Amino acid sequence: MKTDFFSEKSTILLADDHQEILDFIADDLEEQYEIIQTSNGKEALDYLQVNDVDLIVSDVMMPVMDGYEFCTKIKEDIYFSHIPFIMLTAKNSLQSKIEGLEYGADAYIEKPFSPHFLQAQIASLLRNRKHVHEHYQNTPSAPLDSIAHNKSDQVFLKKLNRLILENISEPSLCVDMLAEHMYMSRPTLYRKIKVLSDLSPNELINVTRLKCAAQLLLEGEYRIYEIAHKLGFSTPSHFTRNFQKRFGMSPKEYVAGRQ
């Protein structure tokens, strides 16, 4: 059974040194999600080096690498910082909750927990990410870093956006050039952009061009054909079709609606 919010199952990575807890969570979630089980933070981190996941659920107390260290490594690593992290713990003090959030966890759940509550937290985090994606993609004025969920992602997105803007008039602007200047492999950059924005790098470049076009249209200093040329579109009609498809209105309608 697929979720209401996704065309395919999202992948949930579990980390807990108690097999019965892993099985308990997996049995409850496996109808809606693809479930990966690991026994500690290091094992989970090793899995992430070569596989994509959409959300992490981790215990705090584990051997080899505990949940606090695991969460810190995830949130401080540009390659993984976008992944929502739910921390499970038997500690029920306010200080332990504060610590969990300070380490970067997106949610903190006490053991014993209700399976329905965990399900709701997972669905909420994934749904909120989807809504952020949709708002950014369909709102001309929404900046790229508005889709960031933490400081690491914000820094990454600002650097990426600056790079795109500096080369925006180049029709040849593509993922290979971005990857070279971001010092990332092409597959890694593609994966990072896709997860953060739900867009491919080329789609992100196109959306950035269209958002710049919306700003230029409101400033009123350039005609449509000049904007198309300035932003690397092959023809004014190509620009107009893209603008209409992305924002649901023509460039002229957009300007008229903002006056």
C-alpha positions in Angstrom: 0.0 0.0 0.0 1.4 3.4 -0.9 1.1 6.5 1.2 -1.3 9.3 0.3 1.5 11.7 -0.3 4.0 9.8 -2.4 3.9 8.0 -5.7 6.3 5.4 -4.3 7.2 4.1 -0.9 9.6 6.3 1.1 12.5 4.5 2.7 12.8 4.6 6.5 16.2 3.7 8.2 15.9 2.3 11.7 18.8 2.2 14.2 18.3 0.3 17.5 20.4 -2.4 19.2 17.3 -4.3 20.4 16.0 -6.6 17.6 12.6 -6.8 19.2 12.2 -3.0 18.9 13.4 -3.0 15.3 10.9 -5.8 14.5 8.1 -4.0 16.4 8.6 -0.8 14.4 9.2 -2.5 11.1 6.0 -4.6 11.5 4.0 -1.5 12.0 5.5 0.6 9.2 6.3 -1.9 6.4 2.9 -1.6 4.6 3.5 2.1 4.0 7.3 2.4 3.8 10.4 0.5 2.8 12.2 -0.4 6.1 15.9 -0.8 6.6 17.1 -2.2 10.0 20.5 -1.4 11.6 21.8 -2.1 15.1 23.7 1.1 15.9 24.7 4.5 14.5 27.8 3.3 12.7 26.0 0.6 10.9 23.3 3.0 9.9 25.9 5.6 8.7 27.7 2.9 6.7 24.4 2.1 5.0 23.9 5.8 4.1 27.2 6.0 2.4 25.9 4.0 -0.5 22.1 4.1 -0.2 19.4 6.8 -0.1 16.8 7.1 2.7 14.0 9.5 3.3 13.8 9.5 7.1 15.8 8.1 10.1 14.3 6.7 13.3 17.1 6.1 15.9 17.4 5.0 19.5 19.7 7.1 21.7 21.4 4.3 23.8 23.3 2.0 21.4 26.8 0.5 21.3 29.6 1.6 18.9 27.9 4.8 18.0 24.9 6.2 20.0 22.0 8.2 18.7 23.4 11.5 19.8 26.6 11.0 17.9 24.8 9.5 14.9 22.4 12.5 14.7 25.3 15.0 15.0 27.1 13.3 12.1 24.0 13.3 10.0 23.1 17.0 10.6 26.7 18.2 10.2 27.3 16.4 6.9 26.2 18.2 3.8 25.4 14.9 2.1 22.9 13.8 4.8 21.8 16.9 6.6 18.5 17.1 4.7 17.3 13.7 6.1 14.6 14.1 8.9 15.7 12.5 12.1 13.4 11.1 14.8 15.1 10.2 18.1 13.7 7.5 20.4 14.7 7.3 24.1 13.8 5.8 27.4 14.8 9.0 29.1 11.8 11.1 29.9 13.3 14.2 31.5 12.9 17.6 30.0 16.7 18.0 29.8 17.0 14.8 27.7 14.4 16.2 25.3 16.3 19.5 25.0 19.5 17.6 24.4 17.9 15.5 21.6 16.8 18.7 19.8 20.1 20.4 20.4 21.8 17.5 18.6 19.6 18.3 15.6 16.8 15.8 15.9 13.6 16.9 14.1 11.4 15.0 16.6 11.9 13.4 20.0 9.8 10.4 21.1 9.8 8.7 24.5 9.7 5.0 25.0 7.4 3.3 25.4 5.6 5.0 22.5 2.4 4.6 20.6 3.0 3.1 17.1 0.2 5.5 15.8 2.1 8.5 17.3 5.3 7.4 15.5 3.4 6.9 12.3 1.9 10.4 12.6 5.3 12.0 13.3 6.8 10.3 10.2 3.9 11.2 8.0 4.0 14.8 9.2 7.7 15.3 8.6 7.5 13.8 5.1 4.3 15.7 4.3 5.8 19.0 5.4 8.8 18.5 3.2 6.5 17.9 0.2 4.6 21.1 1.0 7.8 23.1 1.2 8.8 21.8 -2.2 5.5 22.7 -3.8 5.5 26.2 -2.3 9.0 26.9 -3.6 8.3 25.5 -7.1 5.1 27.3 -7.6 5.6 30.7 -5.9 7.6 33.1 -8.1 9.0 35.1 -5.1 10.0 32.1 -2.9 13.9 32.0 -2.6 15.8 28.8 -3.0 17.0 28.7 0.6 13.4 28.7 1.8 13.5 24.9 1.3 16.4 24.5 3.7 15.6 22.6 7.0 18.8 23.5 8.8 21.9 25.7 8.6 24.0 23.2 6.7 21.4 23.0 3.9 20.9 26.7 3.9 24.6 27.3 3.3 24.6 24.7 0.5 21.5 26.2 -1.2 22.8 29.8 -1.0 26.1 28.7 -2.6 24.3 26.8 -5.3 21.9 29.6 -6.0 24.7 32.1 -6.3 26.5 29.8 -8.8 23.4 29.5 -10.9 22.7 33.2 -10.9 26.3 34.0 -11.9 25.9 31.8 -15.0 22.2 32.2 -15.6 22.6 33.8 -19.1 24.5 30.8 -20.3 22.2 28.4 -22.3 24.8 25.7 -21.6 24.5 25.9 -17.8 24.0 22.3 -16.6 24.5 19.9 -13.8 28.1 19.1 -14.9 29.2 22.7 -14.5 27.4 23.0 -11.1 29.0 19.7 -9.9 32.5 20.9 -10.8 32.1 24.3 -9.0 30.3 22.7 -6.0 33.2 20.1 -5.7 30.7 17.2 -5.7 30.3 14.3 -8.0 27.5 14.6 -10.5 25.4 11.8 -8.9 25.9 13.2 -5.4 24.8 16.7 -6.5 21.9 15.3 -8.4 20.7 13.4 -5.4 21.1 16.3 -3.0 19.2 18.7 -5.2 16.5 16.2 -5.9 15.9 15.5 -2.2 16.0 19.1 -1.1 13.8 20.5 -3.9 12.1 17.5 -5.6 13.6 18.8 -8.8 16.4 17.6 -11.0 19.4 20.0 -11.3 18.2 21.1 -14.8 14.7 21.6 -13.6 16.1 23.7 -10.7 18.1 25.8 -13.2 14.9 26.4 -15.2 12.9 27.3 -12.1 15.6 29.8 -11.0 15.6 31.4 -14.4 11.8 31.7 -14.2 11.9 33.3 -10.7 14.5 35.8 -11.9 12.2 36.5 -14.9 9.3 37.2 -12.5 11.4 39.7 -10.7 12.5 41.4 -13.9 9.0 41.5 -15.1 7.8 43.4 -12.0 10.7 45.9 -12.3 9.5 46.7 -15.7 12.8 47.7 -17.2 13.0 44.9 -19.9 10.6 43.6 -22.5 9.8 39.9 -22.6 12.2 39.1 -25.5 15.0 40.9 -23.6 14.3 38.9 -20.4 14.3 35.7 -22.4 17.7 36.5 -23.9 19.1 37.8 -20.7 18.2 34.6 -18.8 19.4 32.0 -21.4 16.1 31.0 -23.0 16.3 30.0 -26.6 13.4 32.1 -27.8 10.7 34.4 -26.2 8.0 31.8 -26.9 10.1 29.2 -25.2 10.3 31.4 -22.1 6.6 32.2 -22.2 5.6 28.6 -22.4 7.9 27.7 -19.5 6.6 30.5 -17.4 3.0 29.6 -18.1 3.6 25.9 -17.3 5.4 26.7 -14.0 3.3 29.5 -12.5 -0.1 28.9 -14.2 -0.1 32.3 -16.0 1.6 34.1 -18.8 4.3 36.7 -18.1 1.8 39.5 -19.1 -0.9 38.0 -16.8 1.6 37.9 -13.9 2.5 41.5 -14.3 -1.1 42.6 -14.6 -2.0 40.6 -11.4 0.7 42.4 -9.4 -0.2 45.9 -10.4 
